[in-house]
């Protein structure tokens, strides 16, 4: 996942707010928050929403249901920056991340069936990358993720998931996140 992170002097007392550009390209409207808990460690929270499949025109790299009424994404992670206070232009990072994408619909296309369907993809991945800080309160963090992805369904989705579920157990590997520090 490619991530852009901002960094400021005294960052351990600041909060970073921004977006993940790769998710925007995939159709997700999202916001991300980073909270430093130590000079070398940050907690990350990301939330995002997507309108119906009819309204969404975007770069689709990963499989998702052909039809849905709404979708949401939640990302939780922790990242370590081994260089800590030693602020160089480029800093390495390692981390662990959990993400869950949920796609919901009330009506199944092509049928007269009405009912709630939820198609959920859960990812757990390790990340490794580099943070670049072109200015003091903004930075670019680029990283790749390696992990596992699983798909499940609820309610009337039991039949829906095998037909439309992702066959690959691999997680989303790249992304972007831009944070500005306050």
ZIQUI-V451134 format. One record per pair of residues at least 6 apart in sequence whose ideal C-beta (glycine too) atoms are under 7 Angstrom apart, sorted by the first residue. I is the first residue (numbers start at 1). GAP is how many residues later the second one is. Records with the same first field share a line. If there is no record, write none. Layout:
I: GAP ; GAP
This chain:
1: 21 ; 126 ; 142 ; 143 ; 144 ; 171 ; 172 ; 173 ; 174
2: 20 ; 140 ; 141 ; 172 ; 173 ; 174
3: 126 ; 138 ; 139 ; 140 ; 172 ; 173 ; 174
4: 14 ; 135 ; 136 ; 137 ; 172 ; 173 ; 174 ; 175
5: 11 ; 29 ; 126 ; 134 ; 136 ; 172 ; 174
6: 10 ; 12 ; 131 ; 132 ; 133 ; 173 ; 174 ; 175
7: 124 ; 126 ; 132 ; 174
8: 6 ; 128 ; 129 ; 173
9: 127
11: 25 ; 170
12: 24 ; 26 ; 27
14: 22 ; 167 ; 168
15: 18 ; 20 ; 167
16: 17 ; 18 ; 163 ; 164 ; 165
17: 14 ; 16 ; 162 ; 163 ; 165
18: 14 ; 159 ; 160 ; 161 ; 162
19: 11 ; 12 ; 13 ; 158 ; 159
20: 10 ; 12 ; 26 ; 155 ; 156 ; 157
21: 155 ; 157
22: 152 ; 153 ; 154
23: 7 ; 25 ; 152
24: 6
25: 33 ; 34
26: 32 ; 33 ; 34 ; 35
27: 23 ; 29 ; 31
28: 20 ; 22 ; 45
29: 19 ; 20 ; 21
30: 16 ; 17 ; 18 ; 43
31: 16
32: 12 ; 13 ; 14 ; 145 ; 147
33: 12
34: 8 ; 10 ; 145
35: 7 ; 8
36: 6
37: 6
39: 45 ; 46
40: 40 ; 41 ; 42 ; 44
41: 37 ; 39
42: 37
43: 35
44: 31 ; 33 ; 35
45: 31
46: 29
47: 26 ; 27
48: 24 ; 25
49: 22 ; 23
50: 6 ; 21
51: 19
52: 16 ; 17 ; 18
53: 13 ; 14 ; 15
62: 104 ; 110
63: 103
64: 39
65: 38 ; 54 ; 99
66: 98
67: 38 ; 42
68: 35 ; 36 ; 37
69: 35 ; 36 ; 37
70: 34
71: 30 ; 31 ; 32
72: 30
73: 26 ; 27 ; 28
74: 25 ; 26
75: 22 ; 24
76: 22
77: 18 ; 19 ; 20 ; 21
78: 17 ; 18
79: 14 ; 16
80: 13 ; 14 ; 15
81: 10 ; 12 ; 50
82: 10
83: 8 ; 9
89: 43 ; 44
90: 40 ; 41 ; 42
91: 39 ; 40
92: 38
93: 36 ; 37 ; 38 ; 48 ; 50
94: 33 ; 34
95: 32
96: 30
97: 28 ; 30 ; 48
98: 26
99: 24
100: 20 ; 22
101: 19 ; 20
102: 16 ; 18
103: 16
104: 12 ; 13 ; 14
105: 12
106: 8 ; 10
107: 7
108: 9
113: 43
115: 40 ; 41
116: 39 ; 40
117: 36 ; 38 ; 39 ; 40 ; 43
118: 35 ; 36 ; 37 ; 39
119: 32 ; 34 ; 38 ; 41 ; 42 ; 45
120: 32
121: 28 ; 30 ; 45
122: 28
123: 24 ; 26 ; 48 ; 49
124: 23 ; 24
125: 20 ; 21 ; 22 ; 46
126: 19 ; 20 ; 21
127: 16 ; 17 ; 18
128: 15 ; 16
129: 12 ; 13 ; 14 ; 15
130: 12
131: 8 ; 10
132: 7 ; 8
133: 6
137: 43 ; 44
138: 42
141: 36
144: 29 ; 30
145: 26 ; 27 ; 28
147: 24
148: 21 ; 23
149: 17 ; 19 ; 20 ; 21 ; 22
151: 10 ; 14 ; 15
152: 9
153: 7 ; 8
